[in-house]
Amino acid sequence: MGGGNGHVLVFLVSVFFFIISSSVDGSQYKQLSTIHVMNSMAKGSGPMQIRCKSRYTDYGMQQLGEGTEYRCGVREKAVYYCMGMTGRRIASWHAFQPRRDGNRKAVFWLVKENGIFLSWDNSTW
């Protein structure tokens, strides 16, 4: 009879620690904003390789097809930068800066042949 009570106690302690760790670490992983990168290179330019990261978070290299969008979440108040490569072209930019973008729910980037353009409303570049 004592063995069953031990399992219940272990279960309750596990639930307690899960709740405590969720409340402590939950704010760390709360998404502050979303970075959107749109591949608007000319048709036939092929896919773009993109990598976005911060000092603490690395989303790894992703392939972004022509006319498609890549999204990643901003999880901490840190500078996020993205690097894009297509053919012989390579670019790197600060995709999220806390002082510039801190209160924005979304930061949009349009990648074209003549530059990389910022928008906060996905229409004014």
Backbone as a ProteinNet text record, in pm:
[ID]
protein_1_A
[PRIMARY]
MGGGNGHVLVFLVSVFFFIISSSVDGSQYKQLSTIHVMNSMAKGSGPMQIRCKSRYTDYGMQQLGEGTEYRCGVREKAVYYCMGMTGRRIASWHAFQPRRDGNRKAVFWLVKENGIFLSWDNSTW
[TERTIARY]
81.2	0	86.2	201	289.3	350.8	371.4	432.6	347.2	215	124.9	130.5	138.7	146.6	277.2	383.8	513	505.8	434.4	419.6	339.4	235.9	154.6	239.1	320.7	406.4	506.9	569	663.5	592.9	471.9	394.8	365.6	319	285.7	408.7	520.4	644.7	685.7	672.3	706.3	618	489.7	396.8	433.3	465.3	503.8	625.8	730.1	850.7	824.7	736.6	701.2	633.1	541.4	469.7	566.3	652.6	749.6	843.8	896.9	990.7	920.8	794.9	720.8	700.3	669.2	645.5	774.7	884.7	1012.1	1067.7	1070	1130.5	1033.5	906.2	807.4	830.3	870.1	891.1	1011.2	1107.7	1227	1192.7	1093.4	1059.9	936	882.5	767.2	810.5	736.1	772.1	739.1	841	824.3	780.8	829.7	801.4	825	792.2	818.5	892.8	999.5	1075.3	1021.7	986.4	940.3	1042.2	1089.9	1181.1	1116.9	1094.8	1031.5	1132.4	1140.6	1229.7	1157.2	1193.1	1134.2	1237.5	1332.5	1432.1	1361.6	1425.6	1366.5	1340.3	1237.1	1206.7	1328	1355.1	1469	1597.3	1591.9	1712.9	1738.8	1640.2	1656.3	1630.1	1638.3	1611.3	1723.4	1689	1783.9	1807	1930.1	1961.9	1957.7	1891.4	1879	1903.8	1966.3	1991.9	1970.2	1885.3	1860.1	1897.7	1961.2	2005.9	2028.2	2036.6	2076.5	2194	2233.8	2342.4	2301.6	2171.8	2122.1	2044.7	1990.6	1903.7	1956.2	1964.3	2007.8	1905.2	1841.1	1738.8	1796.6	1925.1	1988.7	1959.7	2028.9	2014.5	1884.8	1810.3	1683.8	1686.3	1611.6	1599.5	1468.1	1477.2	1361.4	1341.4	1236.7	1208.8	1166.4	1168	1125.3	981	957.4	822	768.8	852.9	805.5	859.9	807.3	839.2	894.9	990.3	1049.4	1010.6	978.3	941.8	1019.8	1058	1117.4	1078.6	1072.3	1029.6	1145.2	1118.9	1213.3	1176.6	1268.7	1239.6	1305.4	1403.3	1469.3	1504.2	1522.9	1558.3	1705.9	1734.6	1871.2	1867.3	1982.4	1991.8	1985.8	1895.7	1888.5	1941	2020.2	2062.7	2033.8	2013.1	1988.2	2095.8	2126.4	2220.3	2149.5	2155.4	2093.9	2196.8	2186.3	2276.1	2194.7	2220.7	2162.1	2262.2	2296.8	2399.2	2528.2	2578.5	2700.7	2671.9	2547.1	2509.2	2498.4	2558.4	2552.6	2521.8	2429.9	2395.1	2370.1	2397.2	2371.7	2314.6	2214.2	2151.6	2095.8	2077.4	2014.9	1864	1811.7	1670.2	1581	1634	1560	1658.8	1630.1	1709.4	1614.8	1640.2	1547.4	1516.4	1613.8	1587.6	1501.2	1517.4	1441.8	1306.4	1302.8	1185.6	1118.6	1165.7	1123.9	975.5	894.8	750.9	669.7	735	665.8	637.9	519.4	483.9	539.8	574.9	629.6	725.9	832.3	929.8	941.1	914.2	910.9	1033.8	1090.9	1205.9	1176.6	1198.5	1178.8	1315.8	1353.7	1485	1466.2	1529.3	1521.6	1662.8	1674	1804	1872.9	1795.1	1852.6	1859.2	1835.1	1850	1757.2	1768.1	1685.4	1608.8	1476.6	1391	1312.1	1300.2	1232.5	1091.9	998.4	862.8	810.3	724.2	657.8	510.9	462.3	321.6	305.2	414.7	415.7	358.5	358.5	312.8	395.5	444.1	528.6	672.7	752.2	892.3	986.8
-118.8	0	126.1	123	238.4	270.6	170.6	194.2	282.1	268.6	349.9	496.8	522.3	660.3	725.8	648	700.6	748.4	673.5	713.5	842.7	854.6	976.2	1095.8	1076.3	1184.1	1226.2	1130.6	1161.1	1238.2	1195.1	1262.8	1407.7	1428.7	1564.2	1654.3	1600.6	1678.8	1715.2	1621.8	1648.7	1759	1752.7	1855.9	1990.9	1993.6	2117.7	2180.1	2100.4	2153.2	2197.7	2129.2	2170.2	2306.7	2326.6	2454.5	2566.6	2541.6	2642.6	2677.6	2578.6	2606.2	2675.5	2645.3	2712.3	2859.4	2890.5	3029.7	3110.1	3048.6	3118.9	3137.6	3031.3	3036.8	3081.8	3087.4	3120.7	3256.4	3355.7	3488.9	3490.8	3405.4	3399.5	3355.8	3268.7	3213.8	3277.6	3379.6	3449.8	3525.9	3509.4	3574.1	3722.6	3805.8	3950.7	4008.2	3950.3	3999.2	3885.8	3911	3814.6	3885.4	3822.2	3871.2	3800.7	3877.7	3824	3863.7	3768.3	3797.4	3743	3830.5	3790.1	3791.9	3682	3670.6	3728.6	3851.1	3916.7	3935.6	3844.3	3848	3816	3851.8	3830.6	3682.1	3656.2	3517.7	3457.7	3333	3264.6	3281.3	3362.1	3381.6	3262.3	3176.5	3057.4	3085.4	2981.9	2998.1	3075.5	3130.8	3204.5	3123.9	3116.8	3056.4	3167.9	3144.1	3247.7	3187.9	3267.7	3226.9	3348.6	3332.9	3439.9	3390.6	3479.2	3439.7	3561.1	3535.3	3635.8	3577.2	3646.1	3595.2	3464.7	3449.1	3336.2	3232.9	3272.6	3185.8	3177.8	3056.6	3036.7	2948.8	3002.9	2927	2840.2	2846.5	2762.5	2810.1	2749.4	2785.3	2726.6	2809.7	2769.1	2807.7	2736.3	2771	2844.7	2957.3	3042.2	3055	2994.4	2995.1	3132.9	3149	3275.2	3305.3	3428.8	3471.3	3414.9	3352.3	3295.8	3376.3	3345.9	3420.5	3327.9	3378.1	3308.2	3385.9	3315.4	3379.6	3317.3	3401.3	3350.2	3443.1	3388.3	3464.4	3529.8	3648.3	3718.8	3682	3617.3	3565.9	3642.9	3726.5	3805.1	3942	4036.3	4171.8	4172.9	4133.2	4125.6	4158.2	4189.6	4213.9	4079.4	4069.5	3953.3	3998.3	3916.9	3951.1	3835.3	3868.3	3768.1	3779.9	3667.4	3662	3589.7	3646.9	3585.4	3565.2	3452.4	3421.6	3367.9	3421.8	3370.3	3393.8	3288.1	3300.1	3353.3	3462.5	3526.4	3639.3	3662	3772.5	3724.4	3802.3	3774.7	3906	3901.9	4021.3	3982.4	4075	4056.2	4186.3	4177.3	4296.8	4269.3	4375.5	4364.2	4355	4237.1	4213.3	4261.2	4262	4313.6	4382.1	4507.1	4583.6	4632	4598.6	4638.2	4787	4873	5018.1	5063.4	5001.5	5040.6	4970	4841.8	4757.5	4704.4	4744.7	4684.8	4671.7	4767.4	4760.6	4712.2	4668.8	4620.9	4471.3	4430.7	4288.3	4215.4	4290.7	4229.9	4327.1	4271.4	4347.3	4275.9	4348.3	4289.5	4333.2	4238.7	4265.8	4213.2	4298.2	4263.7	4258.3	4141.8	4124.3	4129.7	4231	4250.1	4265.4	4271	4285.7	4415.4	4522	4653.7	4687.7	4591.2	4618.3	4536.5	4564.1	4499.2	4610.7	4598.5	4707.4	4669.1	4764.3	4745.5	4803.7	4734.5	4784.2	4733.4	4811.7	4764.3	4732.9	4764.9	4737.6	4648.8	4603.3	4515.1	4583.3	4717.1	4787.2	4912.4	4981.2	5098.9	5057.7	5071.7	5024.8	5141.1
0	0	0	63.6	69.7	-65.5	-154.1	-285	-372.3	-367.3	-448.8	-409.5	-279	-231.4	-276.2	-285.2	-330.6	-474.6	-559.1	-699.9	-712.2	-630	-631.8	-587.7	-483.7	-435.8	-542.6	-611.1	-717.7	-829.9	-863.6	-967.4	-927.4	-803.5	-758.6	-753.7	-709.3	-706.3	-849	-942.8	-1082.6	-1140	-1112.5	-1159.9	-1099	-970.9	-903.3	-970.7	-995.4	-1058.9	-1202.1	-1272.7	-1408.5	-1406.3	-1312.7	-1302.5	-1265	-1169.5	-1127.5	-1242.1	-1311.3	-1420.5	-1536	-1561.4	-1668.4	-1637.1	-1511.9	-1477.6	-1474.5	-1437.2	-1433.2	-1573.1	-1654.1	-1786.7	-1895	-1866.5	-1968.8	-2032.4	-1953	-2009.3	-2102.3	-2076.8	-2160.8	-2302.9	-2317.8	-2448.7	-2509.6	-2445.4	-2498.7	-2624.1	-2730.4	-2857	-2850.1	-2875	-2870.1	-3003.8	-3111.9	-3246	-3345	-3471.2	-3577.9	-3689.8	-3735	-3849.9	-3973.2	-4075.9	-4203.7	-4310.3	-4386.8	-4497.4	-4623.7	-4724.3	-4848.7	-4962.7	-5033.9	-5148.9	-5270.5	-5307	-5423.9	-5533.7	-5540.5	-5647.4	-5779.1	-5889.3	-6022.4	-6047.9	-6125.2	-6163.8	-6232.7	-6200.8	-6258.4	-6178.6	-6072.6	-5992.1	-5899.8	-5885	-5801.7	-5654.8	-5574.1	-5430.8	-5361.7	-5248.1	-5166.1	-5038.4	-4994.7	-4865.8	-4762.8	-4651.6	-4549.4	-4411.2	-4328.5	-4190.2	-4101.7	-4001.5	-3905.4	-3766.8	-3690.2	-3557.3	-3470.2	-3341.1	-3243.2	-3166.4	-3064.4	-2980.1	-2910.8	-2884.9	-2807.7	-2889	-3001.8	-3081.9	-3224.3	-3278.4	-3416.7	-3485.5	-3588.2	-3660.4	-3772	-3793.9	-3895.1	-4036.5	-4131.3	-4272.6	-4327.2	-4399	-4460.6	-4607.7	-4688.5	-4830.5	-4851.7	-4921.2	-4945.4	-5095.5	-5146.4	-5289.5	-5339.3	-5469.5	-5531.3	-5491.6	-5448.1	-5413.7	-5283.6	-5202.1	-5075.4	-4957.9	-4841.7	-4720.5	-4613.5	-4538.8	-4424.3	-4299.3	-4191.7	-4065.9	-3951.4	-3857.2	-3733.3	-3619.5	-3500.7	-3384	-3311.1	-3258.8	-3173.4	-3030.7	-2960.2	-2826.6	-2714.1	-2745.9	-2642.7	-2698.3	-2610.1	-2653.2	-2688.8	-2809.5	-2861.2	-3009.3	-3065.3	-3208.3	-3280.5	-3376	-3464.4	-3599.7	-3661.1	-3795.8	-3888.6	-4013.8	-4116.2	-4222.7	-4282.3	-4392.8	-4506.3	-4624.8	-4741.4	-4850.7	-4919.7	-5031	-5147.3	-5264.6	-5386.4	-5499.1	-5567.8	-5671.2	-5612.3	-5668.5	-5617.4	-5519.2	-5490.4	-5402.2	-5258.4	-5169.8	-5026.6	-4955.5	-4861.8	-4784.7	-4639.8	-4550.3	-4408	-4354	-4267.6	-4213.1	-4074.8	-3997.7	-3866.6	-3887.9	-3871	-3897.7	-3783.7	-3663	-3547.1	-3454.8	-3422.7	-3326.4	-3217.5	-3092.4	-2985.7	-2982	-3003.7	-2998.4	-3115.5	-3231.6	-3350.8	-3357.6	-3323	-3348.1	-3221.3	-3104.7	-2978	-2953.5	-2994.8	-2967.2	-3087.5	-3191.9	-3312.9	-3301.3	-3340.5	-3339	-3460	-3565.1	-3686	-3753.4	-3809.9	-3888	-4022.7	-4131.2	-4264.9	-4344.8	-4416.8	-4503.5	-4642.8	-4743.1	-4883	-4949.1	-4999.3	-5062.6	-5213.3	-5276.4	-5420.9	-5476.2	-5607.2	-5672	-5632.2	-5610.8	-5583.1	-5434.3	-5346.9	-5203.9	-5115.9	-4987.7	-4886	-4816	-4813.2	-4769.3	-4644.7	-4551.8	-4424.3	-4428.1	-4362.7	-4344.4	-4210.8	-4147.1	-4026.7	-4053	-4174.8	-4206.2	-4330.1	-4388	-4505	-4630.2	-4631.2	-4751.9	-4781.3	-4680	-4698.6	-4679.5	-4786.3	-4781.4	-4786.6
[MASK]
+++++++++++++++++++++++++++++++++++++++++++++++++++++++++++++++++++++++++++++++++++++++++++++++++++++++++++++++++++++++++++++

